[in-house]
């Protein structure tokens, strides 16, 4: 299956109740994550995680689907076409 390079942005609005769940999912998919950057944005009480990934569209869909199913989490991805 073809792999693509892309980015996934995760916005967390309820860090205290979801941090452990988010980290567990990211650990599960650790083999497809090239890089990760986390930034707290205090004025809006948001926590933003940016991921760079290299994986099949199925794996990226599974990762974003699991994250998006968590309450207080928003996820968006952008992938290369090649």
Secondary structure, 3 states (H helix, E strand, C coil): CCEEEEEEEEEECCHHHHHHHHHHHHHHCHHHEEEEEEEEEHHHCEEEEEEEEEEEHHHHHHHHHHHHCCCCEEEEEEECCC
